[in-house]
Amino acid sequence: MSVDNLSVASATSSKNGVVIIGAGLAGWHVIDAIRAKDADIPITLITSDSGDRYHKPMLTMAISQNKRASDLVRATGSDAAKAAGVTLLANTQVTDIDTATQQLQLISANRPNPAHTDYATISYGKLVLAMGAHPIFPKKLARGFGLACQSYQAVRSATRKAGNW
């Protein structure tokens, strides 16, 4: 289940459930491992992007093979969440973790658009931080240039402009 409204997320969170922050390889593998042992425990996956399933280490090879971002996606975040029986909070950022109360403060990652500014607090029973590593970027790419599937086309463009394609 994919949740577009964070107030719905607040209502569906569970003190007995598992919350996973990060929809990369580690986050989705944790979901697969939990589901192999327990098909019913509530799982919420929080990610600042769409949550699409793709093998992120393949991004480097994809650039050299001139592939499109859509070529890398094995399943959309919504489809993968539905298949795994998890609640997906895509385009959502965690702004605070309160371990004493076992609650997370969330904000919509779409907040630059005032129509999408949305805040929520959700509870968790167990918390998994699966936020990945920080990539190393070629020196000719601009500082702060994020490498995610959504920005893959921008990476291709920047690399071409820098003469490294």
Residue pairs with C-beta under 8 A, 6 or more apart in sequence:
1 81
1 82
1 85
1 86
1 87
1 88
2 51
2 77
2 78
2 81
2 82
2 87
2 88
2 90
3 9
3 12
3 87
3 88
3 89
5 118
6 89
6 92
6 106
6 107
6 108
6 118
6 119
6 120
7 118
7 120
9 44
9 87
9 89
9 92
9 106
9 120
9 122
10 120
10 121
10 122
12 44
12 87
13 19
13 44
13 122
13 123
13 124
14 42
14 44
14 123
14 124
14 125
15 102
15 123
15 124
15 125
16 41
16 42
16 125
17 41
17 42
17 43
17 44
17 124
17 125
17 126
18 34
18 41
18 42
18 43
18 44
18 124
18 125
18 126
18 127
18 128
19 43
19 44
19 45
19 46
19 104
19 122
19 124
19 126
19 127
19 128
20 27
20 30
20 31
20 43
20 44
20 45
20 46
20 127
20 128
20 130
21 27
21 46
21 47
21 94
21 104
21 127
21 128
21 129
21 130
21 131
22 46
22 47
22 128
22 129
22 130
22 131
22 132
23 45
23 46
23 47
23 49
23 51
23 52
23 53
23 77
23 88
23 90
24 56
24 130
24 131
24 132
25 55
25 56
25 57
25 132
26 130
26 132
27 45
27 47
27 128
27 130
28 53
28 80
30 128
30 130
31 43
31 45
31 84
31 86
32 84
34 41
34 43
35 43
35 84
35 85
39 85
42 87
43 84
43 85
43 86
43 87
44 86
44 87
44 88
44 89
44 122
44 124
45 51
45 81
45 86
45 87
45 88
45 89
46 89
46 92
46 94
46 104
46 106
47 77
47 88
47 89
47 90
47 91
47 92
48 91
48 92
48 93
48 109
49 77
49 90
49 91
49 109
49 148
49 149
49 150
50 76
50 77
50 90
50 91
50 149
50 150
51 76
51 77
51 78
51 80
51 81
51 88
51 90
52 73
52 75
52 76
52 77
52 80
52 149
53 73
53 74
53 75
53 76
53 77
53 80
54 72
54 73
54 74
54 149
55 72
55 74
56 132
56 149
58 72
59 72
59 147
59 149
59 152
59 155
62 71
62 72
62 152
63 152
63 155
63 156
63 159
66 156
68 152
68 153
69 149
69 150
69 152
69 153
72 149
72 152
73 149
75 83
77 88
77 90
78 88
78 90
80 88
81 87
81 88
89 106
91 108
91 109
91 110
92 106
92 107
92 108
92 109
93 106
93 107
93 108
93 109
94 104
94 105
94 106
95 105
95 106
95 107
96 104
96 105
97 104
97 105
97 127
98 104
98 105
101 123
102 123
102 124
102 125
102 127
103 121
103 122
103 123
103 124
104 121
104 122
104 123
104 124
104 127
105 119
105 120
105 121
106 119
106 120
106 121
106 122
107 117
107 118
107 119
108 116
108 117
108 118
108 119
110 116
110 117
111 117
111 118
135 147
137 145
137 147
138 159
138 162
138 164
140 159
140 162
140 163
140 164
141 155
141 158
141 159
141 162
142 158
145 151
145 154
145 155
145 158
147 155
156 165
159 165
